[in-house]
Amino acid sequence: MMAEPEFVLYHRLADEQSAAARRWIVQRGLKAWVDFQNVDADAAGFAARGGRRVPALWDGSALHEGFAAIRRVLSSIIRSEEQP
């Protein structure tokens, strides 16, 4: 596993989809890869990446908005890690 998180999950504590994304990430053991950032605490960083809605996942080059998009991105990483 990576030493530092490679992804940033922008979330809002009271947002239902954000909570679902956080749970999904933790349940799959991906928390070490994903830094959780409350969008209200880092509004400037979120806006600088073009963010409009949470949850959103920054992968270093693109922002993926919505829980479904986050699952797609992280699921592809899980599959690539499982291959020999």
C-alpha positions, 0 to 999 in steps of 0.5 A: 500500500502507498505511504501517502494518500494519492486521492482526496475525497471532498465531502460534507459531514451532514451529506448522505452521499458523502457519508456513503462514500466515506463508509464505502472507502473505509469498508474496502480498506482504501482509507490509506489511499484517500485523504478525507477533506471536509469541503467546508474546511477546504472550499478554496481547494475544492473550487480550484479543482472545479468542484460543484457538488460533493462527494467528489474525488480528486485523483491528481488530475481530475475531479470525479463528482458523485458517489457513482463516479467515485466508486468507478474510479476506486473500483478500477484501482482495486481490480488493478491491485488484485491482478498479479 
